[in-house]
Amino acid sequence: MHEEPAASRPDALARALAARLGADVTDLHRLSGGASRETWSFDADGRALILRRDPPGSPDPGAMAREAALLASAARAGVPVPALADHGDDLAGAPFMLMERLSGETIPRRLLRDEAFAAVRPRLARDLGGVLARLHTMAPVPGLPEDDPLAAITAYYEAFGEPRPAVELALRWLREHRPPASGRRAVVHGDFRNGNLMIAPDGVTGVLDWELTHLGDPAEDLGWLCVKAWRFGSPHPAGGFGSRDDLLAGYADAGGTPPSRDELHWWEVYGTLRWTILCRHQGERFLSGSDTSIEYAVLGRKVCEQEHDVLLALGLTSPVTVPDPLADASPQHSPPHDRPGASALIDAVGAFLLEAEQPDERLRFHARVAASALRIARRELLLGEAHKAAHAARLRKLGCETDADLAAAIREGALDDRREEVVEAIRAAIVDKLTVVNPRHLALPA
């Protein structure tokens, strides 16, 4: 069982915070989300604060100091950000940053569906365009990386040693359709999207999570906000809130120079591929044993969602409705073992996780993720062997034995004369994977 480090336990952190601030610390609790850093909420003598902290054992004091400097630069540029209260290299063994707690909501599904945000939703795409225009006037801070984005994401992907045909299709398209260099260089937030924005019923109150900030083409942030993953089922492309036209109009009204629609589309495809590879990276954290969180285990299986979205962005597939194989699956048992059988036990544990009373938001989030993992396992037990055989047949038809063979053929152009067959094979494989992982994702609007 994965044991939480002593330095990350609430009692140890509360003592460290109280000593640092010279105040009584109350209501300390960890928030869900945050793939690479811990985020905690607490009160200090009634002052509402947020703690951002590197996990003990993975300190990066330079990155934390850079993020603190970025908050100050953003505030000077008129970007709504939380006020910085303190930062340093060692709070209970890890670099940290303390910020004022903002009012509002970050959970995308609430922002997109709750009545409290109904009045502000129609103008958020335009407002966010204005926020980005101001963000792109920020003064750079020392140490910001500046790399060729396509070369960097290609190297990141290749380091896994796991060639993927859908990724190879996207990389070829990005190389062949890359727009001419715009000459625009700016501070790029790097993760500006629904979920990293604090929004109140009257508008945007804060831009959060600056750890991926770098120097680059400002169109990258605009394209990232339009990636399908950040719409959370909404048909509206700009963060689930509104249209690309509204986003670009808000950007222009606030003084930004909008990219062309072709440039925006390139960055949207790039962003979709980037999230595909980042999901694979998070899955690697589980596979390598460096972090056994159920969240990272499930993210490893979510790569196929992004492969599907890459094909959608390239116009190579369309939404399709696929029945959930669990809907009509009768629980089976294997004599001489007694009932209930394995599938019924999996269902029972999943129901328990969803129904059990959880003491905090983070545990509720991980319980939902764990229940999702059990449904994936059930579907794979039902369909895994049939999908394996079907995929092998598809590969043989193309003269390939493995996905690596097909990926190499795409990269080298060896099957360019059979492109439609290649795309169909990749599309069918992704449909099979998504039927197991999340069949509803296949029907989401493009």
N, C-alpha and C positions, 0 to 999 in steps of 0.2 A: 504493500500500500504506500502511495506517495505521501510523505509527511511534510507538513508545512514547516519551513525553517523557523526556528525560535524567533529570529529577528523580524519575521513577518506576522507574528501573532499580535492580536490587538493589544494585549496587556503590555508587551514589551515596547511596541510602537507608542502607545499612550504615554508611557513613562519617558521615552526619549523626546517626544514632542513637548511634554510638559516642561522638561528640563530646558529644552531649546527656547521655548517661548516665555518661560516664567509664568505660566498660566495653567488653570485647571482645564484639562482636556476631557470632553464628554462626547458621547454619541459617535465614537470612532467606529466606522464600518467600511469595509472594502466594497467598491463599486464593480459591477460586471463590466466586461469589455477591457480593452487595453491589451493588445497582443504581446507587447514587449516591455511594458512598464506597469507597475502597480499604481492604482488610483484609489485614494481613500478620502472619505468625507468625515469632518469632525467639527466640533465647536471648541473654541478656546476662550474662556471667560465670556461666552456669548457671541464671539466673533465667528462667523461662518467661513470655514476654510476648506481647501482641497489640497491634499498631498499627492504629488507625483513623485515616484521613487523607482529607481532601478531595482530589479530583484536582487536580493543578497546573493553573491557569487557571480553576478554579471555586471559589475560596476562600469560605468562610462562617464566619468566626471566631466570630460571635455564636452560630450554631447549635451549633458544636462546644463552646463554653463552656457552653451550656445543657445539652447532653447530659452533660457532666461533672458539672454540678450535679445533674442528675436521678439519676445513679448514686449520689451521696452521699445524696440524699433517699430513694431506694429502699432503700438499705442500712439507714437509720434506721427504715424502716417494716417491716423484716423480710423484704423481697423478696430472693431470692437473685440477686446480681449480682456481676460480677467487681470486684475491688478496683482502684480507680483508682491508677495509679502516677505519672502525670504528664499534663499537657496544656498546650497553648500555641497561639500564633497562627502559628508559622513553624517547620516542620521541612522543610528542603529545598524551601521555597517554598510550603508549604500548612499550614493549621491541622491539629492532630493531637490524639490522645488515646492514652495508653498504659495498658493494663490487664493485670492478672495473667491468665495463660492458665488457664482452667478445665479440669478433667477432664470427659470425657463426649463426647457425639456430638450434632451438629446436623443431619446429613443425614437427611431424613425417611424415605427408603426403608429405610435401615438401622434406624432406630428402630422402624419398623413391621413389619420382617420378620426381623431378626437374632435368633438364639437368645439372645444376650447380654442382650437387653432383654425377653425373654419374661415374666419374673417381675414386672417393674415396669409393663408395659403396661396390665394390667387396672385399675390404680389411678391412672393418670396423669390421666384426665379429672377425677376428684375432686380430686386434688392440685393440678391447674392452677386449678381453681375457688378453692381456698384461696389460691394465690399471687395470683390476681387480687383477691380480697377484701382482702388486705394491700396490694397495689399501689394500690388505690383509696382507701387512707387516707393516701397520701403527701402531704407538704406541697408545694404548688406552688412552682416556682422562677420568677424573673422572666423575662418575655418569652414565656411559653407562649401560643400563639394560642387564640382561642375564637371560632369561627364557627358559624353554622347549618350543620350537615353537609349537608343536602339542597340548600340554596342554593349551597353551595360546590362540591359535586360537579356540580351542574347548570351552573354557570358554567364549570367546568373543561372539561366536555364541549362546551359551546357554543363555546368558544374555538377548537376544532379546525375549525369550519366544515364538519363532515362529519356531517350528520344520519343517524342509524341507527335503523331502525324498531324493533328489539328494545329499544334503549335508551329510546325514547319510550314503549313499552309499560310498561317498568319504572318510569320516572319518573312516569307517570300513576298507577300502582298505589301507589307510595310516597306521592304527594301525597294520594291519596284514602283511604289506610288508615293514615295517620300516627297513632300513639297520642298521647293527651294528654301534655303535658309532665310528666315524672315528678318534676321538682323536684330530682332527684339530680344533683349536680355534683361532679366529681372529676378528678384527673389521669387521663387516658386514655392508655394506652401507644401505641395507634394502629397497631401491627403485631404484636400478640401472637398468635403462631401457630406451628405446627410448621415448623421451619426457622430460627426466631429464638429457640429455646429450647435450652439446653445440658442434656442429660439423660444421666445415668450409670446403670449397672445398678441402683443403689439409689435413684434419684429425680432430681428437677430440681435442677441445680446453678447455673443462671444464666438470667436473662432478658436478651436482647441487643437491640441495634439500637433505640435510643430516639429516633431522629431525627424520627419522625412524632408524637411525644407532644404532647398538647394538653389543654385543658380541655373537658369535655363530659359527656354521660350515660355512666356506667360500663357500661351495657348494650351500648354499642358494642363494647367489647373482647370481651364474651361472644359477641356475634353474629359478630364477625370470626373468632374461633377456630373457629366452626362452618361457615364458608364452605367449599363443596365443594372448592375449589382446594387447601386445606390438608389434605385427607384422603389425597391421593396414591394413589387407588384403593381405599382402605379403605372398608368400609360403615359405619364408626362416625363419627358426625357431629362429635364434639368433637375436632378435630385429628387424626382417624383413630384415636384411642385408645379412646374410650368414648362413652357416651350423653349427650344433653343433660341428662337427669335427674341423672346422676352429676356433671356439671359444676356444675349449679345447687345440688345438695346440698352439694358441697364449698365452694361460695361461701357458702352460708348457714351451714355449720358453722364457718367462719372469721370470721363476723360480718357478712358482706355481706347486703344486701337484694336478693334475686334479682328480676329482671324477670318479668313474666307470660310465658306461652308465646307469646301474641300479640305482645308487645313483642319477645321474642327473635327471633321469626320476621321481624318488620319489620327488625330490625337485620341479620339474616342476608341478607335480600334486598338491603338497602342495601349490605352488605359485598360481595356478589357483583357488584352493579352498579359499586361503587367499583373493584373489581379489574379489571372490564372496561375502565373508563376509564383506569386506571393502565397497563394493558397497551398501550392505544392511545397513551398518553403516551410509554412507552418505545419504541414503534415510531417515534414522531415524532423521537426523537433520531437514529435511523438515517436517516429520510427527509430530515431537515433538513441532514444532513451533519455535525452537531455531534459525533456519535460513531458510527463505522462498525463497531462491534462486531457480530459475527455474532449474538450473544445478543439485541441489540435488534432486529435485522432479523427474527429468528424470532418474538420477542414481538409484533411488529406483526401477524404472521399468526395468533397465538394468541388474538386478540380474539374470534374466533368460538367458541372453547371456552367463554369466559365468557358469551357471548350464549346459548349452549345452556344453561349452568348457571343463568342468570337465568330462562329459560323453565321449567326444572325446578323452581326455587325457587317460581315462581308457579303451579305445577301446570298449565302450558300445553303440556308435552311429556312424553315418557317415554323411558327408555333404549331404544335400538334397536341391533341388530347389523347393521353394514354391512360387507361384504367390502372388504378393502383392494384397490383396483384394480391395485396392483402385483403381487399374488399370482399372477395368471394372465397378466400382460402380457408378451408376447414382445418382446425388444429389436428395434427397427426400425432400418434404415439407409436412406439416401436416395441412390441412384445419381445421378450418377456418383461420389459420394464413397465411399471405401473403408470396409470394415468394420474395427473395430466402429463402429456408428453412435452418434449422440449419446446415446441413452438408455442404451446399454451403457457408454459412457464415464462418464456420470453415476453409474451403479451402481458402476463400478470405483473412482471417486474416493471414493464413500461408504464402500465396503468398506475402502479404504486408511485412511481417517480413523479408522474404528473399530478396525482391527487394528494400526495403527502404534504403536510404543512411544512414549509421551509422557513427558517428564521430570518433569512436576509435575501436581498435581491440577487446577489451573486450565486447563492445556492439554488435559487429558483431558476436562474438562467442555465446553470450546469445540469439541473435535473431535466430541463426541456431538451438540452443537447443529448444527454444520456438516453432519454426515451427515443429520440431520433436515431441514435446509434443502434438501438435494439430493433427498430423497424427496418433499418438497412440490413442488419444481420438476418432477419426473418425473410426478407425478399431475396437475399442472396442464396439462402438455403433452398428456396423454392425454384429459383431460375438460374443459379450459377452454372450448372453443368450444361444446360441448353445454350446459354449465352456463350460459353467457352467454345462449344462446337461450332456455333454459327460464325463466331469471329474467325476461327481457324479456317473455315471454308471461304470466307470473304478474302482473307489474306492469300490463300492458295490461288484463288481466281486471278489475283494480281501478280502472281509469281513471287510472293513473299512468304516467309515463314514466321516472321515476328513483326511487331509494331516498329521495332528498330529498323528492320529492312524497309518497311514502307516509308518511314520518316526519312531515311537516307535517299530513297528514290525520289521523294518530293524535293528534298534539298538539292539534289543533283540534276533534277529535270528529267530523270530516266523514264517517267510515266506521263510526261506532258501530253502525249498523244492520246492518253486514256483518262484525261482529267475528270470527266464526268463520273466514270467508274470509281476513281479514287475518292472523289468527294462523297459519292453515295456510300462507299464502304466506311468512310470516317463518320458520316452522318448516322449510319445504322449502328455503329459501335457506340456512339455517344447516346443514342436513344436507349440502347440496352443498359448502359451504365446508369443513366438517369432514371430508368424504370425501377432500378434497384434503390438508388440513393434518394430521389425526390421526384416522382413522376409528375407532380403538379408544376414543377419548374418548366417542363416542356410546353405547357400551354400559356405561359406568361407572354404578354404582348411584346413585340419587338421594339 
